[in-house]
Amino acid sequence: MLCAISGEPPQIPVASKKTGNVFEKRLIEAYIAENGRDPVTDEELSTDDLVELKASNTVRPRPPTLTSIPSLLSVFQNEWDALALESYTLRRQLTQTRQELSTALYQHDAAVRVIARLSKERDEAREALSGISVHKGPATNGDAMQLDNPGLSSKLIANVEATQARLSKTRRKRPVPADWVTADALNTFAPTENSSTSFPNARSLAVNASCDSILLGGSHGKIGVYSIQEEAITEELNAGPAQVTATLWIGTKAVASTSTGNVKMFESGQETASFSGHSGEATAIASHPSGDILASVGVDKSYIFYDLTTNTIATQILTDSAALTVAAFHPDGHLFAAGGIDGQIKMFDVKTGTNAANLESTGPIEAISFSENGTWLASAAKGFTSVSVWDLRKAAVIHTIDIASPIWALQWEYTGQFLAIAGPSGLVVQHYSKSTKEWSEPLKSAMPSLAVGWGLNASSIYCLDTEGSVTTLTPQ
């Protein structure tokens, strides 16, 4: 037997219960007193874990003094034991230090690589930003920047204020028209007409104010004008080679946005204006109640207001949101809502561009729609099956509608009683009764719908199906 520390035969051999290693008793006890661990495996070890081994007993002479050779030999033995223990400890520390140095060198090399990559990305970002001219005015509310323009003109601001004053004054007292659709009538709605020809890859639908034409947006820049009376496409417009992402009517003007960031306007079959303010896809468009302002949002995180009296860009605001996907003006025209893939719906003051409020949704915003009562906003998140109805006064959800299917489009009608919800599993209409303050579901149709719009007096509903055909639902 040899001691695992000194490498010599032990005088009083002991063994570890945990590892089975043999040690000289005095050496291992000294090591445990100093380190509390096994010198070979580095496991925790105490003197209780040592078992003394039986060996032939030799009679030790009485301790000699240093004046004799035996006493000197004993001193030398003790010194040798101490040197052997120290040498063993140094060897272990050297091995551990080498391992730590190797790890530190690897981490340093990785850090250098990361710093080099980040420096490259920083330089590229600086080069890209050098081409952007930022307006010198202060950023509004710390989360938006006005780019390359002085903001809305005094004429447009006065128009916004006049529109808000006129609409908000009568909104609460506005009666429901006598010939408006009722919940009982909606119970009888069923598909009655399908367009004889489909519009390939159509993804958007907009009904004009007179409810006699529908604007459809398709692929390769094709825009179709669908006649409700003739039940067919009667006119085609061209917005360029890109996919049309959204369409709407402003009076007799047809407006469309495209995946290349362009926004185009047509009247009497001719292109009357074209804007290209977005660096990337223009995802949604909205019209101001006055009819003089058009808005668009895009994946570049900005929204743009266009002055339709001069056909120019009035202002462009860069938000701190992620890519923006939906847009809508408040019915009174003083607020503009924009939702993005970060699940936030931001409310902006139309006149100043300041962020008035933020609504946090459950996922990327798929659709929003203001109620004509002026206090509610409906929103749906991509991939989720429920609609959130927000009270703008409280900035909180006051009602949730679950249709057990993903949602693609939302649309309130003029009186704010009925909310149309479209998705891959069909069309649902929810009714809110002002007298009982309760919700009901007067209509549910198993007809997949990409987009939805209300007809005259809400007596009909128009749906765009996945094949690009327009389906009409009316009372039966």
Backbone hydrogen bonds, N-H to C=O, Kabsch-Sander energy under -0.5 kcal/mol:
donor,donor_aa,acceptor,acceptor_aa,energy
3,C,8,E,-3.0
4,A,22,V,-2.5
7,G,3,C,-1.8
14,V,23,F,-2.2
15,A,51,V,-2.8
16,S,21,N,-2.0
17,K,49,D,-2.8
20,G,16,S,-1.7
23,F,14,V,-2.9
25,K,12,I,-2.1
28,I,24,E,-2.6
29,E,25,K,-2.3
30,A,26,R,-1.6
31,Y,27,L,-2.2
32,I,28,I,-2.7
33,A,29,E,-2.3
34,E,30,A,-1.2
35,N,31,Y,-3.1
36,G,31,Y,-0.6
36,G,32,I,-1.1
38,D,43,E,-3.3
42,D,38,D,-1.9
45,L,36,G,-2.0
49,D,46,S,-1.6
50,L,47,T,-1.3
51,V,15,A,-2.9
53,L,13,P,-2.5
60,R,58,T,-0.6
68,S,65,T,-1.5
72,L,68,S,-1.9
73,L,69,I,-2.5
74,S,70,P,-2.0
75,V,71,S,-2.0
76,F,72,L,-2.8
77,Q,73,L,-2.3
78,N,74,S,-2.2
79,E,75,V,-2.4
80,W,76,F,-2.5
81,D,77,Q,-2.5
82,A,78,N,-2.1
83,L,79,E,-2.5
84,A,80,W,-2.8
85,L,81,D,-2.3
86,E,82,A,-2.3
87,S,83,L,-2.7
88,Y,84,A,-2.0
89,T,85,L,-2.1
90,L,86,E,-2.5
91,R,87,S,-2.0
92,R,88,Y,-1.9
93,Q,89,T,-2.3
94,L,90,L,-2.4
95,T,91,R,-2.0
96,Q,92,R,-2.2
97,T,93,Q,-2.4
98,R,94,L,-2.1
99,Q,95,T,-1.8
100,E,96,Q,-2.2
101,L,97,T,-2.5
102,S,98,R,-2.1
103,T,99,Q,-2.1
104,A,100,E,-2.4
105,L,101,L,-2.3
106,Y,102,S,-1.8
107,Q,103,T,-2.3
108,H,104,A,-2.3
109,D,105,L,-2.1
110,A,106,Y,-2.2
111,A,107,Q,-2.4
112,V,108,H,-2.3
113,R,109,D,-1.8
114,V,110,A,-2.2
115,I,111,A,-2.6
116,A,112,V,-2.1
117,R,113,R,-2.0
118,L,114,V,-2.7
119,S,115,I,-2.4
120,K,116,A,-1.8
121,E,117,R,-2.3
122,R,118,L,-2.7
123,D,119,S,-2.3
124,E,120,K,-2.2
125,A,121,E,-2.4
126,R,122,R,-2.6
127,E,123,D,-2.1
128,A,124,E,-2.2
129,L,125,A,-2.7
130,S,126,R,-1.4
131,G,128,A,-1.1
132,I,129,L,-1.8
133,S,131,G,-0.5
134,V,132,I,-0.7
135,H,146,Q,-1.3
140,T,144,A,-0.9
142,G,139,A,-0.7
143,D,140,T,-1.8
144,A,140,T,-0.5
145,M,318,L,-2.3
147,L,145,M,-0.5
147,L,316,Q,-2.7
148,D,133,S,-0.8
148,D,146,Q,-0.5
151,G,314,A,-0.6
157,I,153,S,-2.4
158,A,154,S,-2.2
159,N,155,K,-1.8
160,V,156,L,-2.6
161,E,157,I,-2.4
162,A,158,A,-2.3
163,T,159,N,-2.4
164,Q,160,V,-2.4
165,A,161,E,-2.3
166,R,162,A,-2.2
167,L,163,T,-2.5
168,S,164,Q,-2.6
169,K,165,A,-1.0
170,T,166,R,-0.7
171,R,167,L,-1.2
172,R,168,S,-0.5
174,R,170,T,-0.7
174,R,171,R,-0.8
180,W,177,P,-1.7
181,V,457,N,-1.7
186,L,182,T,-2.1
187,N,183,A,-1.3
188,T,185,A,-1.6
189,F,186,L,-1.5
190,A,474,T,-1.9
192,T,472,T,-3.1
193,E,472,T,-1.1
195,S,470,V,-1.9
196,S,231,E,-1.3
199,F,468,G,-2.3
202,A,199,F,-1.6
203,R,217,G,-2.6
204,S,217,G,-0.9
206,A,215,L,-1.4
208,N,213,S,-2.2
211,C,208,N,-1.4
214,I,226,Y,-2.4
215,L,206,A,-3.2
216,L,214,I,-0.5
216,L,224,G,-2.9
217,G,204,S,-1.3
218,G,222,K,-2.9
219,S,200,P,-0.9
221,G,242,A,-2.0
222,K,219,S,-1.8
223,I,237,L,-2.5
224,G,216,L,-2.4
225,V,235,E,-3.1
226,Y,214,I,-3.4
226,Y,224,G,-0.7
227,S,225,V,-0.5
227,S,232,A,-2.7
228,I,212,D,-2.0
228,I,226,Y,-0.6
229,Q,212,D,-0.6
231,E,227,S,-1.7
232,A,227,S,-1.0
234,T,225,V,-2.7
234,T,232,A,-0.6
235,E,225,V,-1.1
237,L,223,I,-3.2
239,A,221,G,-3.5
244,V,218,G,-2.6
245,T,243,Q,-0.5
245,T,257,S,-2.3
246,A,257,S,-1.1
248,L,255,V,-2.0
250,I,253,K,-2.6
253,K,250,I,-2.0
254,A,266,F,-2.5
255,V,248,L,-2.7
256,A,264,K,-2.3
257,S,246,A,-2.1
258,T,262,N,-2.0
259,S,243,Q,-2.0
261,G,258,T,-1.5
263,V,275,F,-2.4
264,K,256,A,-2.8
265,M,273,A,-2.6
266,F,254,A,-2.9
267,E,270,Q,-2.7
270,Q,267,E,-1.8
272,T,265,M,-2.7
273,A,265,M,-1.4
275,F,263,V,-2.9
278,H,261,G,-0.9
280,G,278,H,-1.1
282,A,258,T,-2.1
283,T,281,E,-0.7
283,T,297,V,-1.4
284,A,297,V,-1.2
286,A,295,A,-2.2
288,H,293,I,-2.7
291,G,288,H,-2.0
294,L,306,Y,-1.8
295,A,286,A,-3.1
296,S,304,I,-1.9
297,V,284,A,-2.1
298,G,302,S,-1.4
299,V,281,E,-2.1
301,K,298,G,-1.3
303,Y,317,I,-2.2
304,I,296,S,-2.6
305,F,315,T,-2.7
306,Y,294,L,-3.2
307,D,312,T,-3.0
308,L,292,D,-2.7
308,L,306,Y,-0.9
309,T,292,D,-0.5
310,T,307,D,-0.8
311,N,307,D,-1.4
312,T,307,D,-1.6
314,A,305,F,-2.5
314,A,312,T,-0.5
315,T,305,F,-1.6
317,I,303,Y,-2.8
318,L,145,M,-3.4
319,T,301,K,-2.4
319,T,317,I,-0.6
320,D,143,D,-1.0
324,L,298,G,-2.0
325,T,339,G,-3.4
326,V,339,G,-1.7
328,A,337,A,-1.9
330,H,335,L,-2.6
333,G,330,H,-1.9
336,F,348,F,-2.3
337,A,328,A,-3.2
338,A,346,K,-2.1
339,G,326,V,-1.5
340,G,344,Q,-1.6
341,I,323,A,-2.1
343,G,340,G,-1.5
345,I,359,L,-2.7
346,K,338,A,-2.8
346,K,344,Q,-0.6
347,M,357,A,-3.2
348,F,336,F,-2.8
348,F,346,K,-0.5
349,D,354,T,-2.8
350,V,334,H,-2.0
353,G,349,D,-2.8
356,A,347,M,-2.8
356,A,354,T,-0.8
357,A,347,M,-1.3
359,L,345,I,-2.5
361,S,343,G,-3.5
361,S,359,L,-0.6
365,I,340,G,-2.2
366,E,380,A,-2.9
367,A,380,A,-1.6
369,S,378,A,-2.1
371,S,376,W,-2.3
372,E,413,E,-0.5
374,G,371,S,-1.7
377,L,390,W,-1.7
378,A,369,S,-2.9
379,S,388,S,-2.2
380,A,367,A,-2.3
381,A,386,S,-0.6
382,K,364,P,-3.8
384,F,381,A,-1.8
387,V,401,I,-3.2
388,S,379,S,-2.6
389,V,387,V,-0.5
389,V,399,H,-2.9
390,W,377,L,-3.5
390,W,388,S,-0.6
391,D,396,A,-2.8
392,L,375,T,-3.1
392,L,390,W,-0.7
394,K,391,D,-0.9
395,A,391,D,-1.9
396,A,391,D,-1.2
398,I,389,V,-2.8
399,H,389,V,-1.2
401,I,387,V,-2.7
402,D,400,T,-0.5
403,I,385,T,-2.5
403,I,401,I,-0.6
407,I,384,F,-0.8
408,W,422,A,-3.1
409,A,422,A,-1.8
411,Q,420,A,-1.8
413,E,418,F,-1.6
416,G,413,E,-1.2
419,L,430,Q,-2.6
420,A,411,Q,-2.6
420,A,418,F,-0.5
421,I,428,V,-3.4
422,A,409,A,-2.5
423,G,426,G,-1.4
426,G,423,G,-1.3
427,L,445,S,-2.7
428,V,421,I,-2.7
429,V,443,L,-2.5
430,Q,419,L,-2.6
431,H,440,S,-2.9
432,Y,417,Q,-2.7
433,S,431,H,-0.6
433,S,438,E,-2.6
434,K,432,Y,-0.6
437,K,433,S,-2.0
438,E,433,S,-0.6
440,S,431,H,-2.1
443,L,429,V,-1.2
445,S,427,L,-3.3
447,M,445,S,-2.0
449,S,423,G,-2.4
450,L,464,L,-3.5
451,A,464,L,-0.9
453,G,462,Y,-2.1
455,G,460,S,-3.1
458,A,455,G,-2.0
459,S,456,L,-2.1
461,I,473,L,-2.0
462,Y,453,G,-3.1
463,C,471,T,-2.7
464,L,451,A,-2.2
465,D,463,C,-0.6
465,D,469,S,-2.5
468,G,465,D,-1.7
471,T,463,C,-2.8
471,T,469,S,-0.5
472,T,193,E,-2.5
473,L,461,I,-2.7
474,T,190,A,-1.9
476,Q,188,T,-0.8
